[in-house]
Amino acid sequence: MTMKLHFDLHSRSQIGTSGLDQLVRIAEAQPLSPSCDHFYFLRHGQTGRNAQRIFQAVDEPLSELGLQQAARAAGLLAGEPIRTVVCSDARRANDTAHAVGTALKLVPAAQAALRERNFGALIGTSSANIDWACEPEGGETLTQFVARTRAALDEALRLPAPVLVVAHGGTLYALAALLGVPIDLGLLGNAQPLRFERRGPTWGITPLLRQTDGNAALA
C-alpha cells in the first residue's frame, strides 16, 4: 500500500510538496525497521534564513527566536526518559541539541550523516517552491539523500534507548516516509518535539506540543 504524505493547501504554499511522492517511493523500497518501540525527534530552532525561506548552508546560526524555541523544547523534553541524544552537525541542529542536552544532562553526539539534504548550487536561493525531485548542481539527488539519511537513522536508533534525534525538516520527511507515517503541517514547526511510537505493526507520531504559528520553512 502506498503511504500518503498529508498536507493542506496552506502548507503547499509554504514549503512546496513537489517531488515528495518520489521521496515516498524511494523510501518504500527500503523501509526503516527500528528495534526500539519509541524514540523522539526534534527539528532545529528557527534561523534567519528559515524565516526568509532560503536554502541554508551548514553554518547558519539560530536566530534569537530559534534560541528561545530551543530553550522551550529543552523544557518540554527534560521530563522524558531520554538516554541518548544524536544530532546533525550543522550549526543550527547542533546548537539546538546542546540546549536540550544541557537540560537532560546528556552530551549530544554530532553526525554529519544527519545533515539536511545538500542542495548544492541552490544554497542561498529561495526554497519557497522547492521541487524535492530536483538534481541541484554540486548537491545530492533525492535518492542519495534518502539513502544517507536512512543509514544515519538506522545507526542512531540502535543506540541506548530512548533516543532523541535532532536534525532537519528534510530529515523528518525522510524519516516519516521510511516508517510509513503520514505527516501534516502541524508537525513541521521549528523545535517542536515529536514522539515516534510503534503501535502494533505501524508507527505513529505524537507532538509534545503542537505549534500554531505555521512556520514550516524548509531545513
C-alpha positions in Angstrom: 0.0 0.0 0.0 1.4 3.4 -0.9 1.8 5.7 2.1 0.4 9.3 1.6 2.0 12.4 3.0 -0.8 14.6 4.0 -0.7 18.4 3.5 -3.3 21.1 3.3 -3.2 23.9 0.7 -1.6 26.3 3.2 1.3 24.0 3.7 1.8 23.6 0.0 2.2 27.4 -0.4 4.7 27.5 2.4 7.1 24.5 2.0 6.4 23.1 -1.5 5.4 19.5 -1.8 6.5 18.9 -5.4 8.6 15.7 -5.6 7.6 14.3 -2.2 5.7 11.4 -3.9 9.1 10.4 -5.4 10.7 10.6 -1.9 8.0 8.3 -0.6 8.6 5.8 -3.4 12.3 5.8 -2.8 11.8 5.3 1.0 9.3 2.5 0.4 11.9 0.5 -1.5 14.0 0.1 1.7 11.9 1.0 4.8 13.4 1.6 8.2 12.7 -1.1 10.9 14.0 0.1 14.3 14.3 -2.4 17.0 13.1 0.1 19.6 9.4 0.7 20.2 9.7 4.5 20.6 12.1 7.4 20.1 12.0 11.2 19.9 12.7 13.7 17.0 13.3 17.4 17.2 13.8 19.7 14.3 16.2 22.6 15.0 15.1 26.0 16.1 14.4 28.8 13.6 17.2 30.6 11.7 17.1 33.8 9.8 17.1 32.0 6.5 14.2 29.8 7.7 12.2 32.9 8.1 13.2 34.2 4.7 12.7 30.7 3.1 16.2 30.5 1.7 18.3 27.3 1.3 20.9 27.2 4.1 24.5 26.3 4.5 25.7 24.1 7.4 27.0 27.1 9.4 23.7 29.0 9.5 23.1 30.0 13.2 19.9 30.0 15.2 18.0 33.3 15.3 17.0 34.9 18.6 13.6 33.2 18.2 15.4 30.0 17.4 17.3 30.1 20.6 14.0 30.7 22.5 12.4 27.8 20.7 15.4 25.5 21.6 15.1 26.5 25.3 11.3 25.8 25.2 11.9 22.4 23.6 14.6 21.6 26.3 12.0 22.3 28.9 9.4 20.0 27.3 11.9 17.2 26.8 13.5 17.5 30.3 10.9 15.2 31.8 11.2 12.5 29.1 13.2 9.3 29.8 15.8 10.1 27.0 19.1 8.2 27.3 20.9 9.3 24.1 20.9 12.5 22.0 22.2 12.3 18.4 22.2 15.3 16.1 23.2 16.7 12.8 26.5 18.5 13.0 25.0 21.5 11.1 25.3 24.5 13.5 21.5 25.1 13.8 20.8 21.5 14.8 23.9 21.1 16.9 23.2 24.2 19.0 19.5 23.1 19.4 20.7 19.7 20.6 23.1 21.1 23.1 20.3 23.3 24.6 18.3 20.1 25.1 21.3 18.0 26.2 22.0 20.5 29.0 18.5 20.1 30.3 18.8 16.3 30.1 22.4 16.2 31.4 23.5 14.4 28.2 26.1 15.3 25.7 24.8 15.1 22.1 26.7 13.1 19.5 27.0 15.1 16.3 26.9 13.2 13.0 27.5 14.7 9.6 25.3 12.0 8.1 22.3 13.6 9.7 22.6 16.9 7.9 19.9 18.3 5.8 20.0 17.4 2.1 22.8 19.2 0.3 21.2 21.4 -2.2 24.5 22.5 -3.8 24.2 25.5 -6.1 20.7 26.2 -4.8 22.1 27.3 -1.4 21.4 31.0 -0.9 18.4 31.0 -3.2 14.7 30.8 -2.4 13.3 27.5 -1.1 9.7 28.6 -1.3 8.8 26.5 -4.3 11.2 23.6 -3.8 11.0 20.5 -6.0 12.3 17.6 -4.0 12.9 15.7 -7.2 15.4 18.3 -8.4 19.0 17.4 -9.0 21.0 20.5 -8.0 24.4 21.1 -9.4 27.0 20.2 -6.8 24.4 18.7 -4.4 22.7 15.4 -3.6 20.0 13.7 -5.6 16.9 12.7 -3.7 17.9 9.0 -3.9 21.3 9.9 -2.4 19.7 12.0 0.4 17.2 9.3 1.4 19.9 6.6 1.4 22.3 8.7 3.5 19.5 9.6 6.0 18.3 6.1 6.3 21.7 4.8 7.1 22.3 7.5 9.7 18.9 7.0 11.4 19.3 3.2 11.4 22.6 3.7 13.2 21.2 6.3 15.6 18.2 4.2 16.6 20.5 1.3 17.6 22.0 3.4 20.4 20.8 3.1 24.1 17.0 3.9 24.0 15.1 6.0 24.2 17.0 8.1 21.6 16.4 11.7 20.7 17.4 12.7 17.1 17.8 16.4 16.5 18.0 17.3 12.8 16.1 19.0 9.9 12.8 19.3 8.1 14.1 17.1 5.2 15.2 14.5 7.8 11.7 14.5 9.2 10.2 14.0 5.7 12.5 11.1 5.0 12.0 9.5 8.5 8.2 9.6 8.2 8.4 8.1 4.7 10.8 5.4 5.9 8.4 4.4 8.7 5.2 4.7 6.6 3.9 7.5 8.8 1.6 10.2 7.4 2.7 13.7 8.3 1.0 17.1 8.4 1.9 20.7 8.6 1.3 20.8 12.3 4.3 18.5 12.9 6.8 20.5 10.9 7.4 23.6 13.1 10.8 24.5 14.3 11.9 22.9 17.6 8.7 21.0 18.1 9.4 17.8 20.0 7.8 14.7 18.5 7.5 11.2 19.9 7.5 8.3 17.4 5.9 5.2 18.8 5.3 1.7 17.4 1.6 0.8 17.6 1.3 -2.8 16.7 2.8 -3.2 13.2 2.7 0.6 12.4 4.3 3.7 13.7 2.6 7.0 14.8 3.7 10.4 15.9 2.6 12.4 18.9 3.7 16.0 19.3 4.7 17.0 22.8 3.3 20.5 22.0 1.6 21.3 18.7 2.8 24.6 17.3 0.2 27.1 15.9 2.5 29.6 14.2 2.5 27.6 10.9 6.3 28.0 10.5 7.3 25.1 8.3 10.1 26.7 6.2 12.5 24.2 4.8 15.5 22.8 6.6 
